[in-house]
Amino acid sequence: MARSEFRFVVDGVELSREQESLIAGEIQKAGLKALATAGAQLTNPLSVGHANLKLRPEWRGLWVLDGPFADDLGQKINDIGFWVQR
């Protein structure tokens, strides 16, 4: 399975939790827009992640999964009631 990882690091700047959450959300939107701009061929993408630092700070970010693993994970999330298929 192919994997590409992109990071954005800010060093030397004190940010509040609210600022970190806002920046994380904006980076998520920019990443999804970049996928579309690049013409990435996704068959059935599943986006997983959040910018809520109080929920799980180590999960801050966004994972875009595609293919059989995305289908399997999406079904598991749907089974516990967090995902609604469009």
Backbone hydrogen bonds in HBPLUS format (Angstrom, degrees):
<---DONOR---> <-ACCEPTOR-->    atom                        ^
c    i                          cat <-CA-CA->   ^        H-A-AA   ^      H-
h    n   atom  resd res      DA  || num        DHA   H-A  angle D-A-AA Bond
n    s   type  num  typ     dist DA aas  dist angle  dist       angle   num
A0020-GLU N   A0016-SER O   2.93 MM   4  6.23 162.7  1.96 154.7 159.3     1
A0021-SER N   A0017-ARG O   2.93 MM   4  6.10 158.4  1.97 147.4 153.2     2
A0022-LEU N   A0018-GLU O   2.95 MM   4  6.16 159.8  2.00 148.6 154.0     3
A0023-ILE N   A0019-GLN O   2.90 MM   4  6.09 167.1  1.91 155.3 158.5     4
A0024-ALA N   A0020-GLU O   2.91 MM   4  6.05 160.9  1.94 148.1 153.7     5
A0025-GLY N   A0021-SER O   3.06 MM   4  6.28 157.9  2.11 146.7 152.1     6
A0026-GLU N   A0022-LEU O   3.04 MM   4  6.32 156.1  2.10 149.2 155.8     7
A0027-ILE N   A0023-ILE O   2.90 MM   4  6.13 155.2  1.97 153.5 160.3     8
A0028-GLN N   A0024-ALA O   3.01 MM   4  6.24 152.8  2.08 145.3 152.6     9
A0029-LYS N   A0025-GLY O   3.10 MM   4  6.41 161.2  2.14 147.6 151.6    10
A0030-ALA N   A0026-GLU O   2.95 MM   4  6.18 158.9  1.99 146.8 153.0    11
A0031-GLY N   A0027-ILE O   2.87 MM   4  6.04 154.4  1.94 149.0 155.6    12
A0032-LEU N   A0028-GLN O   3.08 MM   4  6.36 161.0  2.12 153.7 157.6    13
A0033-LYS N   A0029-LYS O   2.99 MM   4  6.21 156.8  2.05 147.6 154.4    14
A0034-ALA N   A0030-ALA O   2.87 MM   4  6.06 151.7  1.95 145.1 153.0    15
A0035-LEU N   A0031-GLY O   3.05 MM   4  6.36 149.9  2.15 145.7 152.8    16
A0036-ALA N   A0032-LEU O   3.22 MM   4  6.53 158.0  2.27 144.9 149.9    17
A0037-THR N   A0033-LYS O   2.85 MM   4  6.11 161.2  1.89 153.0 158.8    18
A0038-ALA N   A0034-ALA O   2.87 MM   4  5.96 153.5  1.94 147.2 153.8    19
A0040-ALA N   A0035-LEU O   3.12 MM   5  5.51 169.6  2.13 162.8 161.3    20
A0039-GLY N   A0036-ALA O   3.04 MM   3  5.09 148.8  2.14 100.0 109.9    21
A0046-LEU N   A0065-LEU O   2.73 MM  19  5.08 152.8  1.80 148.1 155.1    22
A0065-LEU N   A0046-LEU O   2.79 MM  19  5.08 171.3  1.79 155.2 153.8    23
A0048-VAL N   A0063-TRP O   2.80 MM  15  5.12 161.8  1.83 152.6 159.0    24
A0063-TRP N   A0048-VAL O   2.70 MM  15  5.12 163.6  1.72 154.5 160.5    25
A0061-GLY N   A0050-HIS O   3.19 MM  11  5.88 162.8  2.22 157.0 162.0    26
A0055-LEU N   A0052-ASN O   3.19 MM   3  5.60 139.6  2.36 107.6 117.6    27
A0059-TRP N   A0056-ARG O   2.84 MM   3  5.48 161.6  1.88 125.4 131.8    28
A0060-ARG N   A0057-PRO O   3.21 MM   3  5.50 167.9  2.23 112.7 115.3    29
A0070-ALA N   A0067-GLY O   3.08 MM   3  5.42 118.8  2.47 106.7 120.9    30
A0071-ASP N   A0067-GLY O   3.07 MM   4  6.41 156.0  2.13 153.0 160.6    31
A0072-ASP N   A0068-PRO O   2.93 MM   4  6.16 162.0  1.96 153.3 157.5    32
A0073-LEU N   A0069-PHE O   2.90 MM   4  6.06 170.2  1.91 153.3 156.2    33
A0074-GLY N   A0070-ALA O   2.82 MM   4  5.80 159.3  1.86 145.7 152.5    34
A0075-GLN N   A0071-ASP O   3.03 MM   4  6.19 153.6  2.10 143.1 149.5    35
A0076-LYS N   A0072-ASP O   3.09 MM   4  6.39 155.0  2.16 146.3 153.1    36
A0077-ILE N   A0073-LEU O   2.91 MM   4  6.19 161.0  1.95 155.2 160.1    37
A0078-ASN N   A0074-GLY O   2.87 MM   4  6.03 155.2  1.93 144.4 152.1    38
A0079-ASP N   A0075-GLN O   2.84 MM   4  6.05 148.5  1.94 144.7 153.2    39
A0080-ILE N   A0076-LYS O   3.30 MM   4  6.65 138.4  2.49 140.2 149.2    40
A0080-ILE N   A0077-ILE O   3.21 MM   3  5.42 133.2  2.44  98.7 110.3    41
A0082-PHE N   A0077-ILE O   3.18 MM   5  5.64 164.5  2.21 150.3 146.5    42
A0081-GLY N   A0078-ASN O   3.03 MM   3  4.97 155.0  2.09 101.5 109.4    43
